Amino acid sequence: MKKILMIMAVLIMLCPDIYASAKKAEESPAVQVLTSNKNARKLEGGMLKLARPALKKTPMAVVMDDIDMMVMYSISQKADEEEKQFAAQAINVLESYNKVSEIDDPDYRMCIYIDNPVGENFSEIILYISRPDPSIMVFVGNFTIGSLKKVGEISDQRRMERRRAKR
């Protein structure tokens, strides 16, 4: 029991430091709009992991549910043709759930970065979200086309449940 209390005390003492690290990482110039997949992978393993508590480790479905209609997308200029095609496919999936808009809304932006394709017809995307400053991107997660569809379905179900509850 004493050990448990000591561990809890240490964790409580560390909490402000963890939050400060997350805030610092979020404000750091390293956590910015990425221009290449190499940078995306490098930051995913480093600074951006510290920035994740800023999202309170919110599941992607909840994040997309909160955002609702207005998100922006961008594709790295360095993406090759195969990566661009995959990006177009990901954007189509998101658009089918009204999750992506080309309207430039500074309050809600989502950037889609393409990781290297694995095998012939399979790849995954890395999503970053920023609200409201588009120069700061917080890592959300890696998703396949299938998991994006799942996120869209969950989000649609939640929207319908909210509508029913209002009646």
N, C-alpha and C positions, 0 to 999 in steps of 0.2 A: 504493500500500500504506500509506504514511504517513497519507494522508487518511482511509482506512478505519479505521485504528487510532485516529486522533483522534476521529472520529465515534463509534466504539464507546466510547471513554473518556468522552466527553460524555454519551452515553446512560446509561452506568453511573452517572455522577455524578447524573444527573437522576432515576434510578429511585426513590430514597427519597422525593424530592419529589412524584413522581407518586402514589406509594402514600399519602403523607401527605395529598395533596389528595383522593384517593378516600375515605380514612378520614374526613376532615373533612366532605366532602360527605355521606357516609353518616350521620354523626352530626348534621348540620345540621338545625335545625328546619324548614328549607325542604323537606327530603325527608321528607314525611309522607303519611299517608293523604290522598288528594286528594278534594275535594268537587265539583269541576266539570271539565268537559272542557277549558275554557280553561286552567285550572291545569295539567292534564295535559300539554297541548301546550307550555306555557311551560317547565315543569320538564324535559320531555323534551329540550328544546334546550339546557338550561343545567346546573343542578346534578346532575341525575340521570345525565348522560353521564359526569361525573367519578366517580360512584359505581359505574359499570359494572365497573371492574377488580376490585371486591370479588367479583364473580361470575366473574372470570377470563375474561370474554367467553364463558362456557360456552354452547354452542348450546342452544336451548330444549328440544330433545328430551332432552338429557342432564339438564337441570334437572328436567324433568317426570319423568324416569326415577328420579332421586334421590329426588324427593318421594314418588313412588309413589302411595299412596292418599289421604293426608290433605292436602287443600288447602281453604281457605275462599275464598268469593267474596263480593264486595259490588258493588252497582251504585250509582252516584252518584244521590242523591235528586233531583238536578236533571235527570236524563235525561228526555227526552220519550218519548212512547208508542212511537214507531218505534225509538228507541234501546233501550228496555226490551225490546221484542220481539226485537231483534237479540241482546241480552244473553242472553235466555232460550234462543235458538237456540245461542249459543256454549256456554252452560252444558250444554245437552243433549248437544252434541258431546263435551265434556269428560267428562260423566257416563257416556257410552257406553263410554269407556275407563277408567272408574273413577278419573278424575282429580280429581273435585270432590266434596267431602263437606260436608254442612251441620253436621257435628260440629265443635264449637268446640275445635279443637286448637291451643293457643297456639304450638306449635313450628313448624307449617307453615301458612302462610296465603298465599293468592294473591288479589289483587284484580283484577277485570276492569273496565276503564274503556272506555267506548264513545266512539270518535271520531266526528265528523260523518259521516253516511252519504254515500257517493259514488254518485250515480245512484240508481235505484229499488230494486234488490234487492241492493245491495252496500254493505258497510261493513267496517271493520276494528276490531279490539279492541287495546287497549294493555294489556299485562300488567305488573304489578309484583309482586315477590316479597319477602317479608320473613321472616327466620328469626333469632331467635325473636320479636323485638319487633315487634308489629303496627303501632306508630307510625312505623316506619322502612320505607319502601318503596324498593326498588331497581329501576330500569327494566330490563326484560328485552327487550322488543321489540314490534313491531307485527305482528299476525297477522290473516289473513283466516280465514273458516270453513274454507276448503280447506286452508290450511296447518296449522290446528289438527288436522284429520283426519289429515294426514300425520304430525304429531308423535305423535299417538295410535298410529298404525300402527307407527312406528319403535319407540316405547316398548314396545308389545306384543311385537314381534319380539325385542327385547333380553331381555325377561322370559322368553320361551320359550327363548332361547339359554342363559340362565343356568340354567334348570331342566334342560335337556339336559346341560349341563356338570357339574351336581351328581350326575347319575346314574352 
